[in-house]
Each structure stands twice: as C-alpha cells, then as structure tokens.
Amino acid sequence: RLNGAISSADPTLRELLIEGGVLMKSLIWNPLSYAVVYGRSLDAYCLVQGLLLRKVPPKKLILVLPPREEDLPATELASRPQLACEAFRRGDAVEQRIHELLSNLGVRVLENFKLCGVQQDPRQRLKGIILEDYNLTLDEARTVAEQLASADAEDKGGSNVPPPSGFGKSAPPPPPQDKKRH
C-alpha cells in the first residue's frame, strides 16, 4: 500500500473521501495536493464526479485516460493482468461531451497516457507519477528525452533551469490548455 494512492475498488473509499476528512481537506486547501484519477471505466468518471461534488477545485483534478486496448501492442496485451474496462467506444459523442465539460470546468483531461510507475518521498508517500505518452511519435519522444537529459544535466550542475514543459519534476501541473478534438 502506498500512502496517497487509492483504488476506486477500495471498500473504504467512501470513508476516505468523507466530507471534512483529512484527505478532502488536503485536496481542497493544500495548494500542493492534487488528485489524479487513472482509468477509462465508469468508476473513474464517477470518482471525478464525487470529488467535484465534495468541493474539490476542478483545477486540482487530473483525469488520465490510458491508451485504448485496441491501440496497445499484442505483446503488452498478453502480459496485462486484467481486462480493459472502457466506459465508451472510440469517438463516442457522450465521452467527447464529458471531456469537454470537464475541461471547461478546469479539470485536466490527459488522453492516451500509460501509468508506468510512481515516485515516493522518503516517508513512503506518493510524490509523483510516471506516465508514458502514447500521443507522441517516436521522433517526438526522442526529442523530449533529449530535452529531459539536457535539463537534468544542467540541474545537476547547480542551474535552476526547469525542465521543458514541467517534465520530470514533482511540481503542480500547468494550467489546463484548451484542446480541440479532431
């Protein structure tokens, strides 16, 4: 168990998200606390709705949608321990409208990102998450990797130059950007 990571299948979820509870107060009042909801299931969407109904500011919510099962390589599908649970089919008008509404509220919606790992602080608390962007082409991914390596090298040299686009640091996410769907 990782302090700061909660499963939507956790039987104690209702107790953890009780209004006025420690977790909810932190999400509402602590400027460094964010809630990242990962998944494409109805549970993920319901969790976002529950947090919004409990007065968590939308700008502190990030909905991360994993790649669709059909977009994953066969080798990766074979090694997955669970079946995909997608609430909507690709291009579904309801899904598009929900994402549009969430974005308009200020919730960040990140599509096609695979959860690769988590980062912990020295007290075994969740510090950050590591996501793989399935939206990038191979050339774009190489460019980002080079920028990260360059920024990391500069950072180790005592420079306070942040990595490009906030990559690689456990800082609050940048403000939401309006994205047009094609």
Buried (B, 14 or more C-beta within 10 A) or exposed (E): EEEBBBEBEEEEBEEEBEEEEEBBEBBBEEEEBBBBBBBBBEBBBEBBEBBBEBEBBBBBBBBBBBBBBEEBEEEEEEEEEEEBEBBBEEEEEEBEEBBBEBBEBBBBBBBBBBBEEEEBEEEEEBEBBEBBBBEBEEEEBEEBEEBBEEBEEBBEEEEEEBBBEEBBEEEEEEEBEEEEEE
